[in-house]
């Protein structure tokens, strides 16, 4: 649900980002655009990003074994939530 709010309520999210993180307008916009483009649009990491995360963790844990992404990442919940939210548009709080 939070992902959909970020994706559909841009101005509200930008104002919250500026307020909470003390960002300039430009910083908030750049951060929002990066989040939207890289992660929020799909709700999951790309296979390449998954492999990068696994490689970092393997190195930190000194593991040589090949670990496929599907053994670590399970996006069934994301897919289910997307199906349940079809047609739903969040409303920003009114003050």
C-alpha positions as CSV (number, residue, x, y, z in Angstrom):
1,X,0.0,0.0,0.0
2,X,2.8,2.5,0.9
3,X,4.4,1.9,-2.5
4,X,1.2,2.8,-4.3
5,X,0.9,6.0,-2.2
6,X,4.4,7.0,-3.3
7,X,3.7,6.2,-6.9
8,X,0.4,8.1,-7.1
9,X,0.7,11.0,-4.7
10,X,3.9,12.6,-5.9
11,X,3.4,16.2,-4.5
12,X,2.3,14.9,-1.1
13,X,5.4,12.6,-0.9
14,X,7.7,15.4,-2.1
15,X,6.5,17.7,0.7
16,X,6.9,15.0,3.3
17,X,10.4,14.2,2.0
18,X,11.4,17.9,2.2
19,X,10.0,18.1,5.7
20,X,11.2,14.9,7.2
21,X,14.7,14.8,5.7
22,X,15.2,18.6,5.4
23,X,15.8,18.3,1.6
24,X,15.8,21.1,-0.9
25,X,13.1,20.9,-3.6
26,X,15.8,19.7,-6.1
27,X,17.1,17.0,-3.6
28,X,13.6,15.8,-2.9
29,X,12.8,15.6,-6.6
30,X,16.0,13.7,-7.4
31,X,15.4,11.3,-4.6
32,X,11.8,10.7,-5.5
33,X,12.7,10.1,-9.2
34,X,15.4,7.6,-8.3
35,X,13.2,5.7,-5.9
36,X,10.4,5.6,-8.4
37,X,12.6,4.5,-11.3
38,X,14.7,2.0,-9.5
39,X,12.5,0.2,-7.0
40,X,9.0,1.5,-6.5
41,X,7.7,1.0,-10.0
42,X,8.0,-2.8,-9.8
43,X,8.0,-3.4,-6.0
44,X,10.9,-5.7,-6.4
45,X,14.6,-5.8,-7.3
46,X,15.8,-6.7,-10.7
47,X,17.5,-10.1,-11.1
48,X,20.8,-8.2,-11.5
49,X,20.2,-6.3,-8.3
50,X,19.3,-9.5,-6.5
51,X,22.5,-11.1,-7.6
52,X,24.5,-8.1,-6.4
53,X,22.9,-8.3,-3.0
54,X,23.6,-12.0,-2.8
55,X,27.3,-11.5,-3.9
56,X,27.8,-8.9,-1.1
57,X,26.2,-11.1,1.5
58,X,28.2,-14.1,0.4
59,X,31.5,-12.2,0.6
60,X,30.6,-10.9,4.1
61,X,29.7,-14.4,5.3
62,X,32.7,-16.0,3.4
63,X,30.4,-18.3,1.4
64,X,31.6,-19.7,-1.9
65,X,28.4,-21.7,-2.8
66,X,26.4,-20.5,-5.8
67,X,23.1,-19.1,-4.5
68,X,20.3,-18.5,-7.1
69,X,18.1,-15.4,-6.5
70,X,14.9,-17.5,-6.2
71,X,16.4,-19.2,-3.2
72,X,16.7,-15.8,-1.4
73,X,14.0,-13.6,-2.9
74,X,10.3,-14.4,-2.9
75,X,8.0,-11.8,-4.5
76,X,4.8,-13.8,-4.3
77,X,3.4,-11.4,-1.7
78,X,4.2,-8.4,-3.9
79,X,2.4,-9.9,-6.8
80,X,-0.6,-10.8,-4.7
81,X,-0.8,-7.3,-3.2
82,X,-0.6,-5.8,-6.7
83,X,-3.6,-7.9,-7.8
84,X,-5.6,-7.0,-4.7
85,X,-4.9,-3.2,-5.2
86,X,-5.9,-3.0,-8.9
87,X,-8.1,0.0,-9.4
88,X,-7.4,1.3,-5.9
89,X,-6.1,4.9,-5.6
90,X,-4.9,6.2,-2.2
91,X,-6.1,9.5,-0.9
92,X,-3.7,11.9,0.8
93,X,-4.7,13.0,4.3
94,X,-6.7,16.2,4.5
95,X,-5.8,18.7,7.2
